[in-house]
Amino acid sequence: MSHSSNAIEPPIDTERLLLRAYGEDDADRVIDIQSRLDVIRWLGIPPYLPMKDRAEALVWIAKWSDLHEKDPRLGGWAIEIRETGVVAGTAMLVELPNGEGKVQIGWHLHPDSAGKGYVTEAALAVLSAGFASGLPEIWADMFEDNAASAAVARRLGMAELGVIDDPWYGGRSRVFRLTREQWDARFEQKVANP
């Protein structure tokens, strides 16, 4: 696989996944994921514009390396299924718009990879990387009717703040937050009660 030199390194290993930088070889899969209305309808503010071609995919891929180069705590990781080599989707840490440095976690999957626990496994690894890099808190911000992502955020142990007036994107959104202290306490509890 071709990966740029400023890409997210090193990759993050989990039990079933390899979270790694996107490379040009991933362009066809990126188009397949980013051209699906059932995926992109959860990713931003309408109008939803399906990805059209390889050139657009390569720009999308490059933005993740650029983001990571500007701030090594942030990025978008390809969620590669170790057993098959298929990219299931993306897990990301990005700044909230006008969030004064606040960081949110996000994720999306190709429908063929949904329902297998990949997002939860990948997101736990990304949360761990984010807190290890010094982030004091990580937010999750989603459409209020995004039941699947809300379920993931709950499985991650994020505190649900409910459906609120969204300070970053406008409108009403379901918002979750996890602090470094909450993250650390969760694992201290597991060590105390294996």
Backbone as a ProteinNet text record, in pm:
[ID]
protein_1_A
[PRIMARY]
MSHSSNAIEPPIDTERLLLRAYGEDDADRVIDIQSRLDVIRWLGIPPYLPMKDRAEALVWIAKWSDLHEKDPRLGGWAIEIRETGVVAGTAMLVELPNGEGKVQIGWHLHPDSAGKGYVTEAALAVLSAGFASGLPEIWADMFEDNAASAAVARRLGMAELGVIDDPWYGGRSRVFRLTREQWDARFEQKVANP
[TERTIARY]
84.6	0	88.4	43.8	122.1	68.7	155	119.2	216.8	168.4	257.9	345.4	458.5	554.8	505.2	410	359.2	233.4	208.7	86.8	91	-23.5	-37.7	49.6	145.4	235.5	258.3	280	263.6	114.9	81.5	-57.8	-96	-224.2	-275.8	-330.3	-279.7	-326.6	-433.7	-539.1	-636	-648.7	-737.6	-750	-779.4	-874.4	-915.5	-881.6	-831.7	-819	-679.2	-648.8	-530.5	-582.1	-558.1	-596.6	-473.3	-481.9	-364.1	-400.8	-295.3	-316.4	-381	-463.5	-514.2	-402.7	-402	-309.6	-385.8	-315.7	-379.4	-446.1	-391.2	-448.8	-589.1	-626.7	-759	-865.9	-828.4	-920.3	-1051.7	-1045.9	-1169.9	-1264.4	-1210.3	-1294.3	-1349.6	-1267.4	-1313.9	-1431.9	-1421.2	-1532.4	-1655.8	-1636.7	-1749.4	-1820.9	-1744.8	-1804.7	-1863.8	-1786.7	-1825.4	-1927	-1963.5	-2066.1	-2203.4	-2211.9	-2336.4	-2414.9	-2534.3	-2617.1	-2646.1	-2658.5	-2686.9	-2568.8	-2450.1	-2334.8	-2321	-2316.1	-2282.9	-2393.8	-2515.5	-2623.3	-2597.6	-2508.3	-2477.1	-2351.4	-2283.1	-2149.4	-2141.8	-2246.1	-2235.6	-2369.3	-2361.4	-2480.7	-2523.3	-2654.5	-2699.7	-2658.7	-2649.5	-2683.3	-2574.5	-2616.3	-2522.9	-2474.1	-2344	-2286.2	-2202	-2254.1	-2176.5	-2044.6	-1940.8	-1810.5	-1823.8	-1763.5	-1784.1	-1672.4	-1546.7	-1438.8	-1310	-1210.5	-1081.6	-1011.7	-1021.5	-956.5	-1011.8	-1141.7	-1204.3	-1161.1	-1148.2	-1103.5	-961.1	-874.7	-735.2	-724.4	-807.1	-809.3	-855.5	-959.1	-1012.8	-904.8	-831.6	-724.8	-615.1	-575.2	-466.5	-501.9	-630.7	-667.8	-636.2	-642.4	-614.2	-466.6	-379.4	-235.8	-202.6	-263.8	-239.7	-282.2	-400	-449	-351.9	-307.4	-217.3	-82.5	-36.2	90.4	80	-35.6	-55.4	-70.9	-138	-160.5	-155	-42.8	-25.2	-128.1	-203.6	-307.5	-429.9	-444.6	-565.4	-539.9	-648.2	-634.4	-755.6	-749.3	-851.3	-783.2	-819.1	-757.8	-845.9	-785.9	-856.5	-870.7	-992.6	-1019.3	-1005.5	-888.6	-863.4	-888.9	-969.9	-998.3	-876.8	-811	-684.5	-699.8	-807	-825.5	-840.3	-902.9	-933.3	-857.3	-805.3	-741.3	-838.1	-968.5	-1071.1	-1078.2	-1089.2	-1110.7	-1259.6	-1292.2	-1432.1	-1488	-1401.4	-1446.4	-1338.4	-1381.5	-1289.3	-1322.6	-1218.8	-1231.8	-1146.7	-1196.9	-1125.5	-1131.9	-1030.6	-1028.7	-1006.8	-1101.1	-1094.2	-1140.6	-1095.5	-1142.3	-1286.6	-1362.8	-1498.1	-1489	-1575	-1569.2	-1601.8	-1519.4	-1536.6	-1543.3	-1472.7	-1476.7	-1361.5	-1283.1	-1171.2	-1081.3	-1050.8	-959.1	-1023.4	-1154.3	-1221.4	-1216	-1197.4	-1180	-1296.3	-1342.3	-1448.2	-1397.3	-1456.4	-1432.2	-1547.2	-1515.8	-1618.7	-1583.6	-1680.8	-1660.3	-1766.6	-1734.9	-1835	-1783.5	-1877.1	-1844.1	-1918.2	-1858.7	-1930.8	-2039.3	-2158.6	-2265.1	-2225.1	-2133.8	-2094.7	-2011.5	-1969.4	-1887.8	-1959.6	-2083.3	-2159.7	-2208.3	-2233.4	-2292.8	-2196.6	-2066.8	-1967	-1881.1	-1911.2	-1835.2	-1707	-1685.4	-1561.3	-1550.3	-1661.4	-1656	-1620.4	-1683	-1653.6	-1507.1	-1457.7	-1318.1	-1222.5	-1251.4	-1165.5	-1173.3	-1294.4	-1311.8	-1244.1	-1247.6	-1176.6	-1027.2	-972.3	-829.7	-798.7	-887.1	-866.1	-880.4	-978.4	-990	-861.2	-811.3	-688.8	-572.7	-559.4	-453	-471.6	-595.7	-623.5	-587.6	-627.4	-594.4	-444.1	-382.2	-237.2	-160.2	-220.1	-153.5	-175.5	-251.4	-268.5	-402.3	-495.6	-626.5	-695.8	-753.7	-820.1	-962	-1024.4	-1161.2	-1183.4	-1277.7	-1314.4	-1466.6	-1519.5	-1663.8	-1710.4	-1838.2	-1903.9	-2030.3	-2049.2	-2159.6	-2226.1	-2356.7	-2424.7	-2567.1	-2625.5	-2766.3	-2848.2	-2953.9	-3030.5	-3094.5	-3116.7	-3179.7	-3077.4	-2949.4	-2846.2	-2832.9	-2927.8	-2935.3	-2812.5	-2761.4	-2646.6	-2523.3	-2494.9	-2378	-2398	-2520.6	-2547.4	-2520.3	-2558.3	-2533.3	-2382.7	-2305.8	-2160.2	-2104	-2145.4	-2094.2	-2123.9	-2241.7	-2275.9	-2185.7	-2161.2	-2071.4	-1930.2	-1890.3	-1757.9	-1747.7	-1862.2	-1862.3	-1865.9	-1904.2	-1911.5	-2036.5	-2024.8	-2138.3	-2231.4	-2359.3	-2457.9	-2511.6	-2493.7	-2543.1	-2681.1	-2733.3	-2868.4	-2869.5	-2992.1	-3010.4	-3012.6	-2915.9	-2899.2	-2888.5	-2900.2	-2869.1	-2720.1	-2684.4	-2546.1	-2461.8	-2362.8	-2281	-2180.6	-2160	-2057.9	-2117.4	-2223.4	-2278.6	-2413.7	-2473.8	-2607.6	-2713.9	-2838.3	-2947.7	-2943	-3008.2	-3012.5	-2932.3	-2850.3	-2767.2	-2761.8	-2734.5	-2710.1	-2560.8	-2524.7	-2385.2	-2340.8	-2218.8	-2155.5	-2018.3	-1968.3	-1836.9	-1769.7	-1639.1	-1560.5	-1435	-1409.7	-1289.1	-1177.1	-1058.4	-942.8	-959.6	-1013.8	-1034.7	-1134.8	-1243.8	-1342.4	-1279.6	-1198.8	-1131	-1037.5	-954.5	-859.8	-932.9	-1040.5	-1116	-1175.9	-1219	-1278.5	-1178.8	-1052.7	-953	-896.1	-893	-852.5	-952.9	-1081.5	-1187.8	-1169.5	-1135.4	-1116.1	-997.8	-891.8	-775.1	-811.7	-890.7	-929.8	-1028.6	-1114	-1216.3	-1206.7	-1104.6	-1084.9	-1198.9
-118.5	0	123.7	224.9	347.5	444.4	484.8	579.9	695.7	816.7	931.3	937.5	1006.4	1009.3	1087.1	1178.6	1256	1193.6	1068.9	1001	968.2	929.6	891.2	768.5	784.9	675	678.3	568.1	435.3	398.5	293.4	247.1	200.2	190.6	144.1	3.3	-90.7	-229.6	-254.8	-324.9	-376.6	-526.8	-590	-735.9	-777.9	-707.6	-748.3	-646.8	-530.3	-419.5	-361.2	-296.4	-212.7	-73.8	23.3	160.9	228.8	271	320.1	440.1	503.1	614.1	563	647	617.6	638.8	556.6	573.3	578.1	611.3	622.3	491.6	378.6	247.8	229.6	313.2	302.9	383.3	451.6	545.5	480.1	361.8	298.2	267.4	219.9	190.3	319.5	424.9	554.5	602.8	591.9	632.6	548.9	417.9	328.7	370.2	411.1	451.9	592.2	686.4	828	864.9	769.7	796.9	744.1	686.6	625.9	724.4	755.5	847.9	793.2	659.9	602	616.4	651.1	680.1	831	904.8	1047.7	1132.3	1079.4	1158.7	1185	1107.9	1125.4	1209.8	1249	1306.2	1457.9	1522.8	1668.2	1731.5	1857.3	1937.1	1926.3	1909.7	1902	2027.3	2022.2	1907.6	1800.5	1674.7	1563.6	1539.6	1550	1537	1410.6	1307	1183.7	1208.9	1140.2	1150	1096.5	1168.3	1135.4	1052.8	1080.6	1019	1007	947	921.2	1049.6	1153.1	1280.3	1333	1324.5	1369.3	1280.5	1151.2	1058.1	1090.4	1122.8	1152.6	1281.1	1379	1502.1	1467.9	1384.6	1342.4	1269.2	1179.5	1103.5	1198.5	1292.4	1384.7	1473.5	1506.2	1596.9	1536.1	1403.3	1339.9	1350	1328.6	1343.9	1488.6	1581.4	1724.3	1760.9	1712.5	1740.8	1687.4	1563.6	1500.4	1572.4	1619.2	1691.3	1822.9	1889.7	2016.5	1994	1885.3	1854	1702.5	1648.6	1502.8	1430.8	1503.6	1439.2	1404.5	1466.7	1454.2	1371.8	1324.4	1252.2	1167.2	1103.5	1008.6	877.3	773.6	642.3	552.9	486.1	380.4	262.4	210.7	94.1	-29.5	-90.6	-207.6	-334.5	-422.9	-551.2	-641	-677.2	-750.7	-880.3	-952.9	-1084.6	-1076.5	-969.1	-960	-849.9	-751.3	-637.4	-533.1	-555.5	-462.1	-341.5	-222.7	-102.5	-92.9	-104.7	-102	40	137.6	275.7	360.7	464	563.1	590.9	607.7	660.9	787	892.7	1019.8	1097.5	1180.4	1284.4	1415.3	1508.3	1638	1746.9	1869.4	1981.8	2014.2	2052.1	2102	2242.1	2275.5	2408.6	2515.1	2619.4	2726.1	2669.5	2559.1	2491.3	2526.2	2628.2	2673.2	2556.5	2471.9	2361	2233	2235.5	2111.5	2009.4	1882.9	1776	1678.4	1634.7	1533.8	1406.8	1296.1	1168	1144.5	1079.8	1044.5	913.3	858.3	730.1	712.6	632.9	586.2	458.3	375.5	245.1	223.4	140.8	88	-4.8	-4.4	-93.6	-241.1	-284.8	-426.5	-463.2	-361.9	-387.3	-350.3	-307.7	-264.8	-385.5	-362.3	-464.7	-570.5	-546.4	-645.6	-595.4	-475.3	-420.3	-349.6	-331.2	-266.9	-122.3	-48	92.9	105.2	27.1	34.8	0.7	-104.8	-145.6	-35.7	20	125.9	252.5	289.6	413.2	404.3	288.2	272.3	297.3	245.5	265.3	411.9	479.4	621.1	706.7	674.7	745.8	729.7	607.4	581.1	663.7	668.1	747.2	895.6	942	1082.8	1123	1042	1074.6	1058.7	959.7	942.5	1062.1	1129.6	1245.7	1373.5	1363	1478	1549.3	1498.4	1564.1	1552.2	1661.3	1655.7	1599.8	1610.9	1561.7	1538.4	1450.4	1422	1419.3	1487	1501.5	1413.6	1380.8	1319.1	1399.7	1441.4	1528.9	1464.6	1440.4	1367.4	1416.4	1384.9	1415.7	1346.7	1413.3	1359.2	1225.1	1192.8	1065	958.4	982.8	885.4	782.7	691.5	592.7	501.1	463.9	371.9	436.5	562.4	628.7	657.7	689.8	712.2	583.8	469.6	341.5	316.3	352.1	335.7	425.4	552.1	645.5	593.8	536.4	479.2	360.4	273.4	158.5	204.8	319.9	374.2	432.8	445.2	501	653.4	713.7	859.6	906.8	1019	1075	1144.6	1107.6	1165.6	1295.5	1403.1	1534.1	1562	1469.7	1482.3	1553.5	1586.3	1662.4	1809	1883.9	2023.7	2113.5	2245.1	2340.4	2329.3	2290	2258	2385.2	2400.4	2521.6	2525.7	2414.4	2406.9	2400.3	2325.4	2305.2	2373.9	2422.8	2481.2	2373.3	2414.6	2317.8	2241.3	2126	2041	1914.3	1875	1755.2	1677.7	1548.9	1464.2	1472.1	1505.9	1532.8	1444	1393.5	1310.2	1369.9	1341	1391.6	1287.2	1276	1186.9	1262.7	1268	1336	1234.2	1285.5	1200.6	1130	1200.7	1140.8	1025.6	1044.2	936.5	815.9	843	736	658.6	731.6	666.8	586.1	642.4	573.8	443.3	444.8	326	211	238.9	133	99.1	195.6	165.3	69.3	88.4	0.6	-139.6	-152	-284.5	-357	-283.2	-344.1	-390.6	-308.6	-342.7	-458.9	-467.1	-573.6	-646.3	-728.4	-792.7	-886.8
0	0	0	-70.1	-74.1	29.4	118.7	223.1	215	238.5	231.7	356.1	344.8	453.3	574.5	554.6	668.1	726.8	694	736.8	885.6	934.9	1074.9	1101.1	1187.1	1221.3	1372.2	1437.8	1380.4	1377.2	1304	1306.2	1446.8	1471.6	1600.4	1580.2	1658.5	1650.9	1755.6	1715.9	1811.5	1785.8	1857.4	1843.6	1699.4	1633.8	1498.9	1390.4	1431	1336.7	1334.9	1223.2	1209.9	1172.4	1260.5	1232.1	1176.2	1052.8	982.6	896.5	844.1	752.4	623.5	564.3	430.9	330	225.1	114	-17.5	-123.1	-254.7	-297	-251.9	-286.9	-229.2	-134.1	-71.5	-146.2	-252.9	-318.6	-362.2	-421.5	-468.7	-353	-242.3	-126	-65.8	-63.3	-12.9	-96.7	-228.3	-315.5	-283.6	-268.1	-239	-110	-10	117.8	108.3	56.1	57.9	-50.5	-135.8	-237.3	-194.8	-76.1	-27.6	59.1	16.1	94	232.9	246.6	378	473.4	423.6	508	527.3	417.5	427.3	488.4	494.7	555.9	703.9	765.2	907.6	929.4	820.5	834.3	829.9	793.2	784.6	758.7	726.3	706.8	560.1	532.7	393.1	316.2	185.5	99.3	104.4	93.5	95.4	-46.8	-66.7	-200.3	-207.4	-271.6	-284.1	-357.8	-313	-378.7	-520.5	-614.6	-755.8	-819.4	-782.9	-860.3	-779.1	-843.3	-779.6	-737	-818.2	-783.5	-651.2	-633.5	-509.4	-392.2	-417.8	-312.9	-269.4	-364.4	-330.1	-248.6	-276.2	-195.6	-54.1	-43.5	86.4	166.3	100.9	166.5	215.3	131.1	164.6	283.4	298.4	408.3	544	554.4	683.5	718.2	620.1	644.8	678.6	606.2	632.5	774	815.7	949.8	1054.8	1036.7	1134	1138	1022.2	1018.3	1096.2	1087.7	1159.5	1309.8	1348.2	1489.3	1506.7	1553.5	1562	1648.8	1730.4	1812.2	1729	1613.2	1532.4	1407.6	1347.3	1221.6	1191.8	1077.6	1034.7	1002.2	1072.8	1056.5	971.7	874.8	802.1	897.7	909	993.6	904.8	906.6	822.5	903.4	847.5	912.2	888.1	996.1	986.5	906.4	928.2	866.2	714.2	664.8	521.3	447.9	522.5	458.5	405.8	425.6	378.1	471.6	414.2	494	524.4	653	695.8	697.7	723.6	735.1	798.5	871.1	927.1	1072.6	1153.4	1289.8	1292.6	1357.8	1350.7	1480.6	1498.6	1600.5	1526.3	1539.9	1472	1567.8	1541.8	1622.8	1587	1688.7	1665.7	1605.9	1509	1449.5	1554.2	1559.8	1659.4	1800.5	1822.2	1951.8	2043	2005.2	2088.4	2128.2	2030.4	2053.8	2104.1	2128.3	2170.7	2056.8	2093.8	1996	2005.1	1887.8	1883.1	1816.8	1857.6	1793	1696.2	1586.2	1489	1422.6	1349.8	1283.3	1177.4	1080.1	983.9	918.8	877.9	820.3	689.2	605	489	544.5	486	536.8	542	454.7	457.4	580.7	656.7	775.9	905	894.9	1012.9	1092.8	1221.4	1306.1	1356.9	1342.6	1385.6	1501.1	1552.6	1664	1623.5	1493.3	1449.1	1495.8	1490.3	1529.5	1677.3	1762.4	1905.6	1931.6	1868.4	1886.8	1837.9	1721.9	1667	1751.9	1792	1869.4	2006.2	2070.1	2197.6	2178.5	2068.7	2041.3	2012.7	1940.3	1908.2	2034.3	2119.8	2248.1	2329.1	2335.3	2409.8	2354.5	2222.2	2158.7	2188.1	2181.8	2208.1	2349.9	2446.2	2585.4	2611.4	2548.9	2564.9	2507.7	2408.5	2347.4	2428.2	2539	2626.4	2617.5	2536.7	2531.3	2666.4	2719.6	2849	2841.6	2723.4	2704.6	2556.2	2525.2	2386.4	2379	2277.9	2258.1	2143.6	2142.8	2027.3	2002.4	1879.1	1840.3	1719.6	1728.7	1621	1603.9	1488.5	1467.2	1575.7	1619.8	1733.2	1702.3	1574.1	1539.5	1497.4	1521.5	1485.4	1598.2	1601.2	1709.7	1712.5	1595.7	1591.9	1654.9	1620.6	1678.8	1826.9	1866.5	2009.1	2088.1	2031.2	2098.2	2112	2009.4	2017.3	2127.7	2129.6	2231.1	2371.8	2390.8	2522.3	2553.8	2453.9	2476.5	2510.1	2458.1	2486.1	2626.4	2694.2	2828.4	2830.8	2719.5	2713.9	2788.2	2856.8	2930.9	2832.4	2836.1	2744.1	2803.2	2728.9	2771.4	2715.4	2635	2580.5	2446.8	2402.8	2279.3	2318.9	2265.5	2305.8	2182.6	2204.7	2099	2072.6	1951.1	1918.6	1908.4	1998.4	1995.7	1880.1	1812.5	1707.9	1568.1	1550.8	1417.4	1397.2	1505.3	1494.7	1500.1	1515.3	1524.7	1655.8	1657.6	1775.9	1747.5	1842.4	1826.4	1956.8	1943.9	2061.3	2088.9	2212.7	2246.1	2361.9	2349.8	2451.8	2483	2601.9	2643.4	2731.6	2717.1	2801.7	2842.5	2972.9	3021.4	3042.1	3050	3076.9	3211.5	3310.9	3443.1	3435.5	3360.6	3344.9	3274.7	3171.6	3097.8	3190.3	3265.1	3356.2	3463.9	3519.2	3625.1	3572.6	3448.5	3390	3389.2	3358.5	3351.3	3488.4	3580.1	3716.7	3778.9	3749.2	3801.1	3745.6	3616.5	3556.1	3621.4	3652.8	3716.4	3858.2	3929.1	4067.1	4069.5	3966	3957.8	3824.7	3806.5	3674.4	3638.8
[MASK]
++++++++++++++++++++++++++++++++++++++++++++++++++++++++++++++++++++++++++++++++++++++++++++++++++++++++++++++++++++++++++++++++++++++++++++++++++++++++++++++++++++++++++++++++++++++++++++++++++

